[in-house]
Amino acid sequence: MKKKSILLIASMFLSAYLAVGIAQENLQKSTNRQKFQEMIPVVDNWLNYQAFKSQIPGISAGILHVDTVLLNNQYGLADLESKEKLQPEHLFCCASHSKMFTATAILQLHQARKLRLQDKVNLHLPWFTSPNDPSLDEITIFHLLTHTAGIITDARLPNGYPPYRIEHVKEIVQQGISTSKIGEMIKYSNFGYNILGAIIEVVSGTSCDRYIDQHILQPLDMTHSAMGLTSKNSHLIAKGYTTWYPDRAREKIEKTVFRNIYGIHSAVGGLVTNAEDLMKFWSAYLSGNQTLFSDSFKMDMRKQQVRIDNSRRGVGYEIADFPAGNTYFQIIGGTFGYHTQSGIVPQDNLAVVVLTTTTDAPVSTYSAGIINLLNFVKSRWDDLQLSSSDQNLPPGNHNMRGIFECPYGIYYITQIGDKLVIFDLDSLDPAADPIILEPHGDNKFISSVPLFFAKENEPIEFRPDGAGGMNLYDSLGRIVRRFSFDAYFRL
């Protein structure tokens, strides 16, 4: 009886401890969300300006925190000829994003105990062997998922490039496909994901694209997405374009390799989707979302990694360490006319999506810029609050917000927390050196570092413009011009 009482008390203490932990975690999430939301106007203006300055035809960007969409904005045009504006419902050919869906399907089959990640490939595909290539007998599903199988990237067929039919895949395997030792290097392989697509079909008893649709797209309510362009969704595709050069216009990609890609090659590059749906997908990989996997299973899978030299990969995704110290699980897709990137920052329960309609868009730069801006507001939050001696200066400087130009660049001034902050919109990392202004009397502010319109500790001033807004004046009393641009202007 005494033992039962002790166990009961211990159980009560444990339950109370866990409840406190959950409450603290939820409070931290709520606090971070409030901080992140303060930074959304900065992200929005920076991406908008970058699209304009670099003449990117179209950018669609999304930010999700836990289960709340903080940003789903579009910049530019869906079609340069018709001048149709890019909208949330427009679709992008997302190329290798498909591999993350393939990896997810494999993980589902692993969780259902229909296969194991350490299974040899030829356990499920007996034809995956070759007298010319004995290494094939040792390749596992995990090797394919992490691009460590040491096999070819692609294979040319007699009638051109993929998509492959299964008989073509078998013929190529028979010839031998190894280029290095298993586990020796991370060698990106589209062909390896064709093999994973074949495994999905054999193990699940249905086609790869149908499995992904039924077990991933539908459960996540990804109603805009499909594993290929069809007559039902092709009218929504944002047009893709070639690289821009100063002496020539971008050319529209009239044909796309994604049209009607089905079967095992949809596992490699068939996905068409938009920012809204990709945020739904990545939310399933954040803590608290049990739609596809339990949190404990996701934690176990995050430990399934390989690191070779400076490269690190997980199950389907690449792992990047941004300068701000964030670990970003990412997937990048690139094909004719499209460059896309998305992923999660697990420690902050963030998902970031960047989709573009041109081959030369620096999507990794955009993703890193977004994440670093969000990290800035989280890590510098205390610096963005008024000190106790300034409490007589109430916050509310939002009418001072705006984009200003000077000979040195284009700058965005906005209120973050209680302070005015200056961000360089020209910078590819706008979080690298933002300037936090300190109040210096009525509508006057100073900076401890030199400004573009004032020396250090010389005040700049905002004055009413007579129309409800505020004009900015430099330390010599000269007006600083606001900068405006047409985001939909394209050469």
Beta strands, then each sheet from edge to edge (+ up, - down):
strand 1: 58-65
strand 2: 68-79
strand 3: 84-85
strand 4: 92-93
strand 5: 272-273
strand 6: 306-308
strand 7: 311-313
strand 8: 318-321
strand 9: 327-335
strand 10: 338-345
strand 11: 350-356
strand 12: 402-406
strand 13: 409-416
strand 14: 419-424
strand 15: 435-436
strand 16: 438-439
strand 17: 444-446
strand 18: 460-464
strand 19: 470-473
strand 20: 479-480
sheet 1: 3+ 2- 1+ 11- 10+ 9- 8+
sheet 2: 4+ 5-
sheet 3: 6+ 7-
sheet 4: 12+ 13- 14+ 15-
sheet 5: 16+ 17- 18+ 19- 20+
end
